[in-house]
Amino acid sequence: MSDLGGDRQHYGITLAVLATGALAFALSQTMVAPALPEIQRELDATPTTVTWVLTVYLLTASIATPIFGRLGDILGKERILVIVLGIFAVGSVVAGLSHSIGVLVLGRAIQGAGGAIFPLAFGIIRDEFPRARVATGIGLISATFGIGGGAGLVISGLVVDNLSYEWLFWLGFAVVVIALVATHFFVPESPVKTPARIDWAGAVLLSAGLTSLLVGVSYGNDWGWGSTRVVSLFCGAAVILAFWVWFENRQAEPLVDMRMMRRRGVWTTNLTGLLIGFGMFGSFILIPQFVQLPESTGYGFGASVTEAGVFLLPSAAVMLIAGPLAGVLAGRFGSRMPLLAGTVFCAASFSILAAAHDERWHIYATGVLLGVGLGFSFAAMANLIVEAVDETQTGVATAMNTIMRTVGGALGGQITASIVAGHLIASSGLPAESGFTEAFVISAVAVLIAFGAALAIPRTPASARS
């Protein structure tokens, strides 16, 4: 752990710079979702093709995150972070200049490399910050994942209603350029490095397995969850990822150390991350869709795209406070406690939504609960992973937790959308209230299972927190 002596940058400035980079990625992750209908019209794309604007971002983020996380452990986290931010900026320019769906998808694919921002930022915080500040710093960066996700939906509505879709990407470009320049000048290079070779074969296998899994998840609704194509993709993912685990176990310098992944503090936290991600992205899909339904249905609020995003603002705002607070609580009670509390808050939010969603204040109030739950959970999970692994494995370990959260989010978004689509009113073709109620219940159950997984996480000894 650095003592920040000599020429080391003050941790407060470093934290602000890292948060800016993380916010750029989180915003771009969700900003395009409300704009997809507009993009489809302007670029004359099919519904299936336009979904690649979202799918390819998840794919490349999942693939690039462990690779760049490992490169950060080997070559230096600040150096790799600058490269990742540069790649993200290039992708934003390509997307911003796109006048065809193919070019836009290419730009989004390049942008996806920005997923590595989070594990690299966690590693820099662990290496640079005073020990007492690590948990709070990681908590704030973790919170930006949810804050940016919620804010992205609000900003998207404003842009789509008043400007063209290209401005979504120019906004991301502006934020990431600020982060890139500030990282180069104000974030010191990490003193913790682990010279090693990159396991490119392992990277290819992991990429192939994740691609097969996420494409199957992304197209489950369109092709049918029991269709030959989807089942084949899932089976292929299972075979490839099983072979990848076997292969990594036999490498002297693996991309991902399977001994690390088998540690109780790591696999239980990753399982929790998968289920929390399921709930979070489910809410990003369900709540805007629900509030935009016409009031004539008897349960919608007739909100515009912009107004729908505003319903998510309480959740995003509370996360800004809950993330750092989780770090403070972790310093006193260990990170397991805020994670358990976070899953309870999330489960309570979805459970109340299932029972009461007739008034606008019901959505706002449950959004506050969800914001507390997600802020606590994301911050605690990142800290638990950091506590469970060696300093030389911080990048790749937190990258794998990020992947689990991404995969869970993809599953949550698609499964909840499938449930709603399966409950349509015959006369109008609009989603029935029962579909949303069932989807909220499913999300609550997923988060309650996450609570059970979090109970299995080992307690952090008091000596390790001091």
C-alpha positions in Angstrom: 0.0 0.0 0.0 1.4 3.4 -1.0 2.0 6.0 1.7 1.4 8.8 -0.8 4.7 10.3 0.0 7.1 12.3 -2.2 5.6 12.8 -5.7 2.5 10.7 -5.2 -0.8 12.6 -6.1 -3.3 13.4 -3.4 -5.9 10.6 -3.2 -8.8 13.1 -3.4 -7.8 14.3 -6.9 -7.1 10.7 -8.0 -10.6 9.6 -6.8 -12.3 12.5 -8.7 -10.5 11.5 -11.9 -11.3 7.8 -11.6 -14.9 8.6 -10.9 -15.1 10.7 -14.1 -13.8 7.8 -16.2 -16.2 5.3 -14.5 -19.1 7.7 -15.0 -18.4 8.0 -18.7 -18.7 4.2 -19.1 -21.8 3.8 -16.9 -23.6 6.6 -18.8 -22.9 5.0 -22.2 -24.1 1.7 -21.0 -27.7 2.8 -20.7 -28.1 6.0 -22.6 -28.7 4.2 -25.9 -31.6 2.1 -24.6 -34.4 4.7 -24.7 -33.0 5.9 -28.1 -33.2 2.5 -29.9 -36.6 3.2 -31.5 -35.2 6.5 -32.9 -32.0 4.9 -34.1 -34.0 2.2 -35.8 -36.1 4.8 -37.7 -33.2 7.0 -38.6 -30.9 4.2 -39.8 -33.7 2.1 -41.3 -32.6 -0.9 -39.3 -34.6 -4.0 -38.3 -35.6 -4.5 -34.6 -33.2 -7.5 -34.4 -30.3 -5.5 -35.9 -30.7 -2.5 -33.7 -30.5 -4.6 -30.6 -26.8 -5.2 -31.5 -26.2 -1.6 -30.4 -26.7 -2.8 -26.8 -25.6 -6.4 -27.2 -22.2 -5.7 -28.8 -21.4 -3.3 -26.0 -22.0 -6.0 -23.4 -20.0 -8.5 -25.4 -16.9 -6.4 -25.8 -17.1 -5.1 -22.3 -17.2 -8.7 -20.9 -14.3 -9.8 -23.2 -12.0 -6.8 -22.7 -12.5 -6.4 -18.9 -10.5 -9.4 -17.7 -7.8 -8.9 -20.4 -7.2 -5.3 -19.6 -7.5 -6.0 -15.9 -4.7 -8.6 -16.2 -2.6 -6.2 -18.3 -3.0 -3.6 -15.6 -1.7 -6.1 -13.0 1.3 -6.8 -15.3 2.2 -3.5 -16.9 0.8 -0.9 -14.6 -2.8 0.2 -14.0 -2.5 3.9 -14.8 -0.8 3.1 -18.2 -3.5 0.6 -19.2 -6.3 2.9 -17.9 -5.1 5.7 -20.3 -5.1 3.2 -23.2 -8.6 2.0 -22.3 -10.0 5.5 -22.0 -8.4 6.3 -25.4 -10.1 3.2 -27.0 -13.4 4.3 -25.5 -12.9 7.8 -26.9 -12.2 6.4 -30.4 -15.4 4.3 -30.1 -17.4 7.3 -29.2 -16.2 9.2 -32.2 -17.0 6.3 -34.5 -20.5 6.0 -33.1 -21.0 9.8 -33.2 -20.1 9.9 -36.9 -22.1 6.9 -37.8 -24.7 7.1 -40.6 -25.4 3.4 -40.9 -26.2 0.7 -38.4 -23.0 -1.2 -39.2 -20.8 1.7 -38.3 -22.8 2.4 -35.2 -22.4 -1.2 -34.0 -18.7 -1.0 -34.7 -18.4 2.2 -32.6 -20.3 0.5 -29.7 -18.0 -2.5 -30.0 -15.0 -0.3 -29.6 -16.6 1.6 -26.7 -17.2 -1.7 -24.8 -13.5 -1.9 -23.9 -14.3 0.8 -21.4 -15.7 -1.9 -19.1 -12.1 -2.3 -17.9 -12.2 1.1 -16.3 -13.8 -0.3 -13.1 -11.2 -3.0 -12.2 -8.3 -0.7 -13.1 -9.8 2.0 -10.9 -10.2 -0.4 -8.0 -6.6 -1.5 -8.4 -5.3 2.1 -8.4 -7.3 2.9 -5.3 -5.9 -0.2 -3.5 -2.4 0.7 -4.5 -2.5 4.4 -3.9 -4.9 5.3 -1.1 -4.3 5.3 2.7 -5.6 2.0 4.0 -8.4 3.8 5.9 -9.7 5.4 2.7 -9.7 2.3 0.4 -13.1 1.0 1.2 -14.8 4.5 0.9 -13.0 5.1 -2.4 -14.0 1.8 -3.9 -17.5 2.4 -2.7 -17.8 5.7 -4.6 -16.4 4.2 -7.8 -18.8 1.2 -7.5 -21.7 3.6 -6.9 -21.0 5.3 -10.3 -22.0 2.1 -12.0 -25.6 2.5 -10.8 -25.6 6.3 -10.8 -24.4 6.6 -14.4 -26.9 3.8 -15.4 -29.8 5.7 -14.0 -28.6 9.1 -15.1 -28.0 7.8 -18.6 -31.7 7.0 -19.0 -32.6 10.5 -17.9 -30.1 12.2 -20.2 -31.1 10.0 -23.1 -34.7 11.2 -22.9 -33.6 14.8 -23.0 -31.3 14.2 -26.0 -33.7 12.1 -28.0 -36.5 14.6 -27.4 -34.5 17.7 -28.3 -31.4 16.6 -30.4 -30.2 13.7 -32.6 -29.1 10.4 -31.3 -25.5 11.1 -32.3 -25.2 13.6 -29.4 -25.4 10.7 -27.0 -22.0 9.6 -28.1 -20.5 13.1 -28.4 -21.5 13.6 -24.7 -19.7 10.4 -23.8 -16.7 11.5 -25.8 -16.5 14.8 -24.0 -16.6 13.1 -20.6 -14.0 10.5 -21.4 -11.6 12.9 -23.0 -11.6 14.9 -19.7 -11.0 11.7 -17.8 -8.2 10.6 -20.2 -6.2 13.9 -19.9 -6.7 14.1 -16.2 -5.6 10.4 -15.7 -2.4 11.1 -17.7 -1.5 14.2 -15.7 -2.9 13.5 -12.2 -3.1 9.7 -11.6 0.3 8.2 -10.6 1.5 4.9 -12.0 0.8 2.1 -9.7 3.8 0.7 -7.8 2.3 -2.8 -7.7 3.1 -4.8 -10.9 3.4 -8.5 -11.6 5.7 -9.2 -14.6 4.2 -12.1 -16.6 3.1 -13.1 -20.0 -0.5 -12.8 -21.2 -2.4 -16.0 -21.6 -3.9 -15.2 -25.0 -5.2 -18.7 -25.6 -7.2 -18.4 -22.3 -8.4 -15.0 -23.4 -9.7 -16.4 -26.7 -11.5 -19.3 -25.0 -13.1 -16.9 -22.4 -14.2 -14.6 -25.2 -15.8 -17.4 -27.2 -17.7 -18.7 -24.2 -19.0 -15.3 -23.1 -19.9 -14.4 -26.7 -22.0 -17.6 -27.0 -23.7 -17.1 -23.6 -24.5 -13.4 -24.1 -25.7 -13.7 -27.7 -28.0 -16.5 -26.5 -29.3 -14.4 -23.7 -29.8 -11.3 -25.9 -31.8 -13.1 -28.5 -33.8 -15.4 -26.2 -36.9 -13.3 -26.5 -36.6 -12.9 -30.3 -35.7 -16.5 -31.2 -37.5 -18.3 -28.3 -35.8 -19.6 -25.2 -36.4 -23.2 -26.3 -35.3 -22.6 -29.9 -32.5 -24.7 -31.4 -30.3 -21.6 -31.9 -30.6 -20.4 -28.3 -30.2 -23.9 -26.8 -27.2 -24.5 -29.0 -25.6 -21.2 -28.0 -26.1 -22.0 -24.3 -24.7 -25.6 -24.7 -21.8 -24.2 -26.7 -21.1 -21.6 -23.9 -21.2 -24.3 -21.2 -18.7 -26.6 -23.2 -16.3 -23.8 -24.0 -16.3 -22.3 -20.5 -15.8 -25.7 -18.9 -12.9 -26.3 -21.3 -11.5 -22.8 -20.4 -11.5 -23.7 -16.7 -9.7 -27.0 -17.4 -7.2 -25.1 -19.6 -6.5 -22.3 -17.1 -5.9 -24.9 -14.4 -3.0 -26.2 -16.4 -1.3 -22.9 -17.2 1.7 -21.7 -15.3 0.6 -18.0 -15.8 -3.2 -18.2 -16.5 -5.4 -15.2 -17.5 -7.5 -16.0 -14.5 -6.1 -18.0 -11.6 -8.8 -20.7 -10.9 -7.4 -21.2 -7.4 -8.3 -17.6 -6.7 -11.8 -18.1 -8.2 -12.4 -21.1 -6.0 -11.7 -19.1 -2.8 -14.9 -18.9 -0.7 -14.7 -15.1 -0.4 -14.4 -14.8 -4.2 -17.0 -17.3 -5.7 -19.7 -16.3 -3.2 -19.2 -12.6 -3.9 -19.3 -13.3 -7.7 -22.5 -15.3 -7.3 -24.0 -12.4 -5.3 -22.9 -10.0 -8.1 -24.7 -12.1 -10.7 -28.0 -12.0 -8.8 -27.7 -8.3 -7.9 -27.0 -7.4 -11.5 -30.1 -9.4 -12.5 -32.2 -7.2 -10.2 -30.6 -3.9 -11.2 -31.0 -4.2 -14.9 -34.4 -5.7 -14.5 -35.4 -2.4 -12.8 -33.9 -0.3 -15.6 -36.1 -2.2 -18.1 -39.3 -2.5 -16.0 -39.8 0.9 -14.4 -39.4 3.1 -17.5 -41.7 0.7 -19.5 -44.3 0.7 -16.7 -44.5 4.4 -16.2 -44.7 5.1 -20.0 -47.9 3.1 -20.4 -50.9 5.3 -21.0 -53.1 6.3 -18.0 -56.1 4.7 -19.8 -54.7 1.3 -18.8 -55.5 2.1 -15.2 -51.9 1.5 -14.0 -49.5 3.4 -16.3 -48.6 7.1 -15.8 -48.4 8.2 -19.5 -44.8 9.4 -18.9 -42.6 10.6 -21.8 -39.1 9.2 -22.4 -37.6 12.1 -20.4 -40.2 11.8 -17.6 -39.6 8.0 -17.4 -36.0 8.6 -16.7 -36.9 11.0 -13.9 -38.6 8.2 -12.1 -35.1 6.6 -11.7 -33.4 9.8 -10.4 -34.1 9.1 -6.7 -32.4 5.7 -7.0 -29.3 7.2 -8.8 -29.1 10.1 -6.3 -29.2 7.9 -3.3 -26.5 5.7 -4.7 -24.1 8.6 -4.6 -24.4 8.7 -0.8 -24.9 4.9 -0.2 -21.7 3.8 -2.0 -19.3 5.8 0.2 -21.4 5.1 3.3 -21.0 1.4 2.6 -17.2 1.9 2.6 -17.5 3.6 6.0 -19.6 0.8 7.4 -17.1 -1.7 5.9 -14.3 -0.1 7.9 -16.2 -0.6 11.1 -18.1 -3.9 10.6 -16.6 -5.5 7.5 -17.9 -5.4 3.9 -20.2 -8.4 4.4 -22.6 -6.4 6.6 -23.4 -3.6 4.0 -23.8 -6.3 1.3 -26.3 -8.2 3.4 -28.1 -4.9 4.1 -28.0 -4.0 0.5 -29.7 -7.2 -0.7 -32.4 -6.7 1.9 -33.1 -3.2 0.7 -33.2 -4.4 -2.9 -35.6 -7.2 -2.1 -37.8 -4.9 -0.1 -37.9 -2.5 -3.0 -39.0 -5.1 -5.6 -41.5 -6.7 -3.1 -43.2 -3.4 -2.4 -43.3 -2.6 -6.1 -45.0 -5.9 -6.8 -47.7 -5.0 -4.2 -48.0 -1.2 -4.6 -47.4 0.7 -7.8 -50.6 2.7 -8.2 -49.2 6.2 -7.3 -46.1 8.0 -8.5 -44.8 8.3 -5.0 -44.7 4.5 -4.8 -42.2 4.4 -7.6 -40.1 7.2 -6.1 -40.1 5.7 -2.6 -39.2 2.2 -3.8 -36.5 3.9 -6.0 -34.9 5.3 -2.8 -34.8 1.8 -1.3 -33.3 0.4 -4.4 -30.7 3.1 -4.6 -29.6 2.3 -1.0 -29.6 -1.4 -1.8 -27.6 -1.1 -5.0 -25.2 1.4 -3.6 -24.4 -0.7 -0.6 -24.2 -3.9 -2.6 -21.9 -2.7 -5.4 -19.5 -1.0 -3.0 -19.4 -4.0 -0.7 -18.8 -6.6 -3.4 -15.9 -4.7 -4.8 -14.3 -4.3 -1.4 -14.9 -8.0 -0.6 -13.1 -9.1 -3.8 -10.2 -6.7 -3.0 -10.0 -8.1 0.6 -10.0 -11.7 -0.7 -7.2 -11.5 -3.2 -3.5 -10.6 -3.3 -2.6 -7.0 -4.5 -1.1 -8.6 -7.7 -4.5 -10.0 -8.6 -6.7 -7.0 -7.9 -7.3 -6.1 -11.6 -8.3 -9.5 -12.9 -10.3 -10.5 -9.8 -12.4 -7.3 -9.8 -12.8 -7.7 -13.6 -14.3 -11.2 -13.1 -16.8 -9.7 -10.6 -17.7 -7.0 -13.1 -18.3 -9.8 -15.7 -20.6 -11.6 -13.4 -22.6 -8.4 -12.8 -22.8 -7.8 -16.6 -24.0 -11.4 -17.3 -26.5 -11.1 -14.5 -27.7 -7.7 -15.9 -28.1 -9.2 -19.4 -30.2 -12.1 -17.9 -32.2 -9.8 -15.8 -33.1 -7.4 -18.6 -34.0 -10.2 -21.1 -35.9 -12.4 -18.7 -38.0 -9.6 -17.2 -38.7 -8.3 -20.6 -39.8 -11.8 -21.7 -42.2 -12.0 -18.7 -43.8 -8.7 -19.5 -44.1 -9.6 -23.2 -45.8 -12.8 -22.2 -48.7 -10.9 -20.5 -50.3 -8.8 -23.2 -53.9 -7.4 -23.3 -55.5 -8.9 -26.3 -57.6 -5.8 -27.2 -54.8 -3.2 -27.1 -51.6 -5.3 -27.4 -50.2 -3.4 -24.3 -48.5 -5.2 -21.4 -50.8 -6.3 -18.7 -50.3 -5.2 -15.1 -49.9 -8.8 -14.1 -46.7 -9.1 -16.2 -45.0 -6.3 -14.3 -46.1 -7.7 -11.0 -44.7 -11.1 -11.8 -41.4 -9.6 -13.1 -41.1 -7.6 -9.9 -41.6 -10.7 -7.9 -39.0 -12.6 -9.9 -36.5 -9.8 -9.3 -37.2 -9.9 -5.5 -36.7 -13.6 -5.5 -33.3 -13.2 -7.3 -32.1 -10.7 -4.8 -33.3 -12.8 -1.8 -31.2 -15.7 -3.2 -28.3 -13.1 -3.4 -28.8 -12.6 0.3 -28.4 -16.3 0.9 -25.1 -16.3 -1.2 -23.9 -13.3 0.8 -24.5 -15.1 4.0 -21.9 -17.7 2.8 -19.2 -15.0 2.4 -16.6 -15.4 5.2 -16.4 -12.6 7.7 -13.5 -10.2 7.5 -11.3 -10.4 10.6 -11.3 -7.2 12.6 -7.5 -7.1 12.3 -7.8 -6.9 8.5 -10.0 -3.9 8.7 -7.8 -1.8 11.0 
